[in-house]
Structures are given as structure tokens and as C-alpha cells.
Amino acid sequence: MQDRIREYVLATLTEMNYDVSEVTGDTDLGPAGLDLESLALADLSVQVEDEFGVKFDLDEMENTALMTLDEFTADVAARIAAAAAPAVSGSPA
């Protein structure tokens, strides 16, 4: 799942006109790497929310800027798993 998320994030960043040719899993999303500004981070987050059915709070945007690509995709994968857990166990949400 994390690979699929990573492919989606890279494709989305490409559509947003970011050069991802040298991006690795260790590349920071914020100033030390891709240098995504807050609006770009918000746009990326909304697109990831729509694609994978997860939700980010507004106050999480600062933390997202400090994450590497691998940390971000792992976070999204964990959110997907957490959202699916109640449905899998059969307990009410």
C-alpha cells in the first residue's frame, strides 16, 4: 500500500509542477527538500484525502512539512489501516 501511496504522491507533485526526478524516500517535503509551501502541502493533503479516504487536521500541516516522503506515505498508510480497522473487526465506528 505504501508503494501505491508513494506513486500517487509523486504523480500528484508532478502535476503540481514540482520536479521529482531526484526525490527519494528520504527527501523532506518542506524547506530542506522539495520546499513545498503551505498552500502546496494543503493541496497535496486534500488530493491524498480524496484518493485514499483519510483526513488531515489543519494543525497537522506543520508536521507534514517536517516529514520525509517515506514518513508521509507511512503516515497515510497507517491512517488507511486505522480507518479500516473498525470495519474489519466488525465493531461499530
C-alpha positions in Angstrom: 0.0 0.0 0.0 2.8 2.4 0.9 4.3 2.0 -2.6 0.9 2.9 -4.2 0.6 5.9 -2.0 4.2 7.0 -2.9 3.4 6.6 -6.6 0.3 8.7 -6.2 2.1 11.4 -4.2 4.9 11.7 -6.8 2.4 11.8 -9.7 0.4 14.5 -7.9 3.6 16.6 -7.2 4.5 16.3 -10.9 1.0 17.6 -11.8 1.6 20.4 -9.4 4.8 21.3 -11.4 7.3 20.0 -8.9 10.5 18.3 -10.2 10.5 14.9 -8.5 13.3 13.4 -10.7 15.7 13.3 -7.8 13.3 12.7 -5.0 14.0 9.7 -2.7 12.2 8.4 0.3 14.5 10.5 2.5 13.6 13.7 0.7 11.9 16.2 3.0 8.6 17.6 1.9 9.3 21.0 3.4 12.1 23.6 3.1 15.0 21.2 3.4 13.8 19.1 0.4 11.0 19.7 -2.0 10.3 23.0 -0.4 6.5 22.7 -0.6 4.8 25.8 0.7 1.8 25.6 3.0 -0.6 26.0 0.1 1.1 23.2 -1.8 1.1 21.0 1.3 -2.6 21.7 1.8 -3.3 20.9 -1.9 -1.4 17.6 -1.7 -3.1 16.7 1.5 -6.6 17.3 0.0 -5.8 15.2 -3.0 -4.4 12.4 -0.8 -7.6 12.6 1.4 -9.8 12.3 -1.7 -7.8 9.5 -3.2 -7.4 7.3 -0.1 -10.3 8.4 2.2 -8.1 9.7 5.0 -8.4 13.0 6.9 -5.7 15.5 8.0 -6.4 18.2 10.5 -5.3 21.8 9.7 -2.8 21.8 12.6 -1.0 18.8 11.1 0.2 20.7 8.1 3.3 22.0 10.0 4.3 18.4 10.9 3.8 17.3 7.3 6.4 19.9 6.2 8.9 18.2 8.5 8.3 14.7 7.2 10.2 12.9 4.5 8.4 11.3 1.6 8.6 7.9 3.3 7.4 9.2 6.6 4.4 10.9 4.9 3.5 7.8 2.9 3.8 5.6 6.1 1.6 8.1 7.9 -1.1 7.9 5.2 -0.9 4.1 5.1 -1.3 4.0 8.9 -4.4 6.3 8.6 -5.9 4.0 6.0 -5.3 0.9 8.2 -6.7 2.7 11.2 -9.8 3.7 9.3 -10.3 0.2 8.0 -9.7 -1.5 11.4 -13.2 -0.9 12.8 -14.9 -2.3 9.7 -12.6 -5.3 9.7 -13.2 -6.1 13.4 -17.0 -5.6 13.0 -17.2 -3.2 15.9 -19.2 0.0 15.4 -17.3 3.1 14.3 
